[in-house]
Amino acid sequence: MCGIVGIVGHAQVAPLIVDALKRLEYRGYDSAGVATIEHGELARRRAEGKLINLERRLKDEPLDGTIGIGHTRWATHGVPNETNAHPHFSDGVAIVHNGIIENFAELRDELVRDGYAFSSQTDTEVVAHLVARELAKGLKPVEAAHRALKRLEGAFALAIM
């Protein structure tokens, strides 16, 4: 099972997100990650294994930002490794996801035909690319997310930034 956290705050959120993810450890996971908006740009840190690995990464490579999302992953699509850990990015969109997107293979094929490159084996990355594609059409973020979500089949929860 996965854990999802999102925080909009006034202080640096990465430590708060990691603390919140620790409270979800009982759910089980094989990797973890955090993304924040730093100076108008997305930045992320991911790690395979336990949260202590992510904490070490953040100590060596801190994340600034007062807005962020975090995730602990239990692999359903793709092996447990840093590349498949969330958050996933696409053209200024960050996504964390819990659940299964049943039609991800069909959507992935469509996006590859449209020129999108995938770096992971996950169904989650499909959502990031779908939202990015809608944003590229000039839609506002909420409408782009809404249109992308209409394409998804399955049971899931998302945090999008």
C-alpha positions in Angstrom: 0.0 0.0 0.0 1.2 3.5 -0.7 1.1 6.7 1.4 0.5 10.2 -0.1 1.2 13.5 1.6 0.8 17.1 0.3 1.6 20.3 2.2 1.1 23.9 1.4 2.9 25.9 4.1 4.9 28.9 5.1 8.1 27.1 6.0 10.2 24.5 4.3 7.9 21.5 3.8 10.3 18.6 2.9 11.0 17.7 6.6 7.3 17.9 7.4 6.5 15.6 4.5 9.1 13.1 5.6 7.6 13.2 9.1 4.1 12.6 7.8 5.4 9.7 5.6 6.9 8.2 8.7 3.4 8.1 10.2 2.3 6.0 7.2 5.2 3.5 7.4 2.9 0.8 8.9 1.2 0.6 5.5 4.4 -1.0 4.1 6.5 0.4 1.2 9.6 -0.3 -0.9 10.7 3.3 -1.9 9.9 6.9 -1.1 10.2 10.4 -2.5 9.4 14.1 -2.0 9.0 16.9 -4.5 8.8 20.6 -3.8 8.5 23.8 -5.8 11.8 25.6 -5.4 12.0 29.1 -6.9 9.2 28.3 -9.3 10.7 25.0 -10.4 10.0 21.4 -9.4 12.7 19.5 -7.5 12.6 16.0 -6.1 14.6 13.5 -4.1 13.8 9.8 -4.3 15.3 6.7 -2.7 14.8 2.9 -2.8 14.1 1.2 0.5 13.2 2.7 3.9 12.6 6.4 4.7 16.0 6.6 6.4 17.5 6.4 2.9 15.4 9.3 1.7 16.3 11.3 4.9 20.0 10.7 4.1 19.5 11.9 0.6 17.7 15.0 1.8 20.5 15.7 4.3 23.1 15.6 1.5 20.8 17.3 -1.0 18.2 19.5 0.8 15.0 20.6 -0.9 13.7 24.1 -0.4 10.1 25.0 -1.0 6.9 25.7 0.9 4.7 23.5 -1.3 5.4 19.8 -1.7 4.1 16.3 -2.1 5.5 13.0 -0.8 5.0 9.3 -1.4 5.8 5.9 -0.1 5.5 3.3 -2.8 4.5 -0.4 -2.7 5.3 -1.6 -6.2 2.5 -2.8 -8.4 3.9 -1.8 -11.8 7.7 -1.9 -12.2 10.4 -3.1 -9.9 11.1 -1.4 -6.6 14.0 1.1 -7.4 14.7 4.8 -7.3 13.6 5.3 -11.0 10.2 3.9 -10.3 9.8 5.7 -7.0 7.4 8.7 -6.9 7.0 11.6 -7.5 7.0 11.4 -11.3 7.6 14.5 -13.4 6.5 15.7 -16.9 7.0 19.2 -18.2 6.4 21.0 -14.9 3.9 18.5 -13.5 4.6 16.3 -10.4 2.4 13.3 -9.5 2.2 10.9 -6.6 -0.4 8.1 -6.8 -1.9 5.3 -4.9 -3.9 2.6 -6.6 -3.9 1.0 -10.1 -4.6 2.6 -13.4 -6.1 -0.3 -15.3 -5.7 1.2 -18.8 -2.2 2.5 -18.3 -0.7 0.3 -21.1 -3.1 1.7 -23.7 -2.5 5.3 -22.5 1.3 4.8 -22.4 1.3 3.5 -26.1 -0.8 6.6 -27.1 1.6 9.0 -25.3 4.7 7.3 -26.8 3.1 7.8 -30.3 2.7 11.5 -29.3 6.4 11.8 -28.5 6.4 11.4 -24.7 9.4 9.6 -23.3 9.0 7.4 -20.2 11.7 6.9 -17.6 9.9 4.5 -15.4 7.9 1.3 -15.6 5.0 2.7 -13.5 1.4 3.4 -14.3 1.8 6.7 -12.5 4.1 8.4 -15.0 1.2 8.1 -17.6 -0.8 10.5 -15.5 2.0 13.1 -15.3 2.3 13.0 -19.1 -1.5 13.2 -19.6 -1.7 16.3 -17.4 1.3 17.9 -19.1 -0.2 17.2 -22.5 -3.4 19.0 -21.5 -1.4 21.9 -20.1 0.5 22.2 -23.4 -2.9 22.7 -25.1 -3.3 25.9 -23.0 -5.6 24.6 -20.3 -5.4 25.9 -16.8 -4.0 23.3 -14.3 -7.4 22.3 -12.7 -9.0 21.8 -16.1 -5.9 19.9 -17.4 -6.0 17.6 -14.4 -9.8 17.1 -14.8 -9.4 16.1 -18.5 -6.5 13.8 -17.8 -8.5 12.1 -15.0 -11.4 11.4 -17.3 -9.1 9.2 -19.3 -8.2 7.0 -16.4 -9.8 3.6 -15.5 -9.2 2.0 -12.1 -9.3 2.9 -8.4 -6.7 5.5 -7.3 -5.9 8.6 -5.4 -3.5 11.3 -6.7 -1.7 14.4 -5.5 -0.8 16.7 -8.4 1.5 19.7 -8.3 
